[in-house]
Amino acid sequence: MKLITACLSAIICLISQTASADEIMQSNVGVSFKNLNGLSLRKALSESTMIYTGIGYRISQGYRASDSGSVMVNRDSNSTAYSLTVGARKYFNRDMLSKFMNLEVSRNITKYNSSNTSSASGSYNTDYQTQSNSANITYGVEYYLSPNISVEGAAGVGMSWLEDTVPGNSYSNSKDILFPLVNIALTYYW
């Protein structure tokens, strides 16, 4: 969070030109960098309505070692997540500080790989993936640093449907409520 705050502060300091409401209305197409792991393309349909689509990518790695006296266990795990999002935005006003509501749906695929090594049972690898769909509604504000650049923050609630297939004929299906759901984005318009 400190990194995000530092980056946004640097952008605000570098851009000294302020935007006016008339200049903001000219923004028809934009590209957004969202939550440090997603990229989306935006298109204005009218002064108060916008549609967007985006992709996301995330990598995580973990390592855990445990020693229970006579047995030592090491676990190394990696995951890669991909997402595709489609959404619509309704602006309540178009000023330097614009208020909006987003409705979006997304499809997410996460691939897992884990390697376990035990001094008692040897080593083995496990590969599996999860697939999920989600629907979200968020309310937020977008602040225009200049006629072409804005920063935004939004919060809301979502629902996710998860399908999990693990080797060994294991299958699970779950529904989760995502609250609070928080997003930040930096957007360039032209």
Secondary structure, DSSP 4 states (H G I P E B T S, - for coil): -HHHHHHHHHHHHH--PPP-HHHHTT--EEEEEETTTEEEEEEESSSSEEEEEEEEEEEEEEEEEEE-SS-EEEEEEEEEEEEEEEEEEEES--SSEEEEEEEEEEEEEEEEEEEEEETTTEEEEEEEEEEEEEEEEEEEEEEESSSSEEEEEEEEEEEEEEEEEETTTEEEEEEEEEEEEEEEEEEEE-
